[in-house]
Amino acid sequence: MTREAERHEGPDGRAVLLAAGLADLAVSTASSALGAVRGLLRRSDTAELATEAERELTARGRLALDRYATAPPAHLEILARRALARRAADDV
């Protein structure tokens, strides 16, 4: 085993390796994103793309708020409505 491998054994060594791996991933992701942005800026329909992206982000935001901001209906209320619907169906 080399001295380099011995230095990265144990929890501290793993933490260093994880941090280095995350940093490398962040740099490569940022590089890819920058390349994509450069490609988008070269397009002739950037205004349309921006408008479409705004619409999509607004829709996603609305969905996220609907998902997390509104409280689900009360469980007992749902059961009561089902019972009333069953009774109404039985009475017919």
C-alpha positions as a Markdown table, in Angstrom:
| # | Residue | x | y | z |
|---|---|---|---|---|
| 1 | Met | 0.0 | 0.0 | 0.0 |
| 2 | Thr | 1.4 | 3.4 | -0.9 |
| 3 | Arg | 1.7 | 6.3 | 1.5 |
| 4 | Glu | -1.0 | 8.1 | -0.6 |
| 5 | Ala | -3.5 | 5.3 | -0.1 |
| 6 | Glu | -2.7 | 5.1 | 3.6 |
| 7 | Arg | -3.4 | 8.8 | 4.0 |
| 8 | His | -7.0 | 8.4 | 2.7 |
| 9 | Glu | -8.0 | 5.6 | 5.0 |
| 10 | Gly | -10.4 | 6.1 | 7.9 |
| 11 | Pro | -13.3 | 8.5 | 8.3 |
| 12 | Asp | -11.2 | 11.7 | 7.9 |
| 13 | Gly | -9.7 | 10.4 | 4.7 |
| 14 | Arg | -13.1 | 9.4 | 3.4 |
| 15 | Ala | -14.5 | 12.9 | 4.2 |
| 16 | Val | -11.6 | 14.5 | 2.2 |
| 17 | Leu | -12.3 | 12.2 | -0.7 |
| 18 | Leu | -16.0 | 12.9 | -0.6 |
| 19 | Ala | -15.4 | 16.6 | -0.5 |
| 20 | Ala | -13.0 | 16.4 | -3.4 |
| 21 | Gly | -15.4 | 14.3 | -5.4 |
| 22 | Leu | -18.3 | 16.8 | -4.8 |
| 23 | Ala | -16.1 | 19.7 | -5.8 |
| 24 | Asp | -15.1 | 17.9 | -9.0 |
| 25 | Leu | -18.7 | 17.2 | -9.7 |
| 26 | Ala | -19.7 | 20.8 | -9.1 |
| 27 | Val | -17.0 | 22.1 | -11.4 |
| 28 | Ser | -17.9 | 19.7 | -14.2 |
| 29 | Thr | -21.6 | 20.5 | -13.8 |
| 30 | Ala | -21.0 | 24.2 | -13.9 |
| 31 | Ser | -18.8 | 23.8 | -17.0 |
| 32 | Ser | -21.6 | 21.8 | -18.8 |
| 33 | Ala | -24.2 | 24.4 | -17.8 |
| 34 | Leu | -22.0 | 27.2 | -19.0 |
| 35 | Gly | -21.6 | 25.4 | -22.4 |
| 36 | Ala | -25.4 | 25.0 | -22.6 |
| 37 | Val | -25.9 | 28.7 | -21.8 |
| 38 | Arg | -23.4 | 29.7 | -24.5 |
| 39 | Gly | -25.3 | 27.5 | -27.0 |
| 40 | Leu | -28.6 | 29.1 | -26.1 |
| 41 | Leu | -27.2 | 32.6 | -26.5 |
| 42 | Arg | -26.2 | 31.8 | -30.0 |
| 43 | Arg | -29.7 | 30.8 | -31.0 |
| 44 | Ser | -31.9 | 33.2 | -32.9 |
| 45 | Asp | -35.1 | 32.4 | -31.0 |
| 46 | Thr | -33.8 | 33.2 | -27.5 |
| 47 | Ala | -36.8 | 35.5 | -26.8 |
| 48 | Glu | -39.2 | 32.7 | -27.5 |
| 49 | Leu | -37.2 | 30.3 | -25.4 |
| 50 | Ala | -37.1 | 32.8 | -22.5 |
| 51 | Thr | -40.9 | 33.3 | -22.8 |
| 52 | Glu | -41.5 | 29.5 | -22.8 |
| 53 | Ala | -39.1 | 29.0 | -19.9 |
| 54 | Glu | -40.9 | 31.6 | -17.9 |
| 55 | Arg | -44.3 | 30.0 | -18.6 |
| 56 | Glu | -42.9 | 26.6 | -17.6 |
| 57 | Leu | -41.3 | 27.9 | -14.4 |
| 58 | Thr | -44.5 | 29.7 | -13.5 |
| 59 | Ala | -46.5 | 26.5 | -14.0 |
| 60 | Arg | -44.0 | 24.5 | -11.9 |
| 61 | Gly | -44.2 | 27.1 | -9.2 |
| 62 | Arg | -47.9 | 27.0 | -9.2 |
| 63 | Leu | -47.8 | 23.2 | -8.9 |
| 64 | Ala | -45.3 | 23.3 | -6.1 |
| 65 | Leu | -47.4 | 25.8 | -4.1 |
| 66 | Asp | -50.5 | 23.7 | -4.7 |
| 67 | Arg | -48.7 | 20.6 | -3.5 |
| 68 | Tyr | -47.1 | 22.1 | -0.4 |
| 69 | Ala | -49.2 | 25.2 | 0.6 |
| 70 | Thr | -52.7 | 23.8 | 0.6 |
| 71 | Ala | -53.8 | 21.5 | 3.3 |
| 72 | Pro | -55.4 | 18.2 | 2.2 |
| 73 | Pro | -59.0 | 17.7 | 3.1 |
| 74 | Ala | -59.7 | 16.3 | 6.5 |
| 75 | His | -59.8 | 12.5 | 6.6 |
| 76 | Leu | -63.1 | 12.3 | 8.6 |
| 77 | Glu | -64.7 | 14.8 | 6.2 |
| 78 | Ile | -63.8 | 12.5 | 3.2 |
| 79 | Leu | -65.3 | 9.5 | 5.0 |
| 80 | Ala | -68.5 | 11.4 | 5.9 |
| 81 | Arg | -68.9 | 12.5 | 2.3 |
| 82 | Arg | -68.5 | 8.9 | 1.1 |
| 83 | Ala | -71.0 | 7.7 | 3.7 |
| 84 | Leu | -73.5 | 10.3 | 2.5 |
| 85 | Ala | -73.0 | 9.3 | -1.1 |
| 86 | Arg | -73.5 | 5.7 | -0.2 |
| 87 | Arg | -76.7 | 6.5 | 1.7 |
| 88 | Ala | -78.0 | 8.6 | -1.2 |
| 89 | Ala | -77.2 | 5.7 | -3.6 |
| 90 | Asp | -79.0 | 3.2 | -1.4 |
| 91 | Asp | -82.1 | 5.4 | -1.1 |
| 92 | Val | -82.5 | 5.6 | -4.8 |
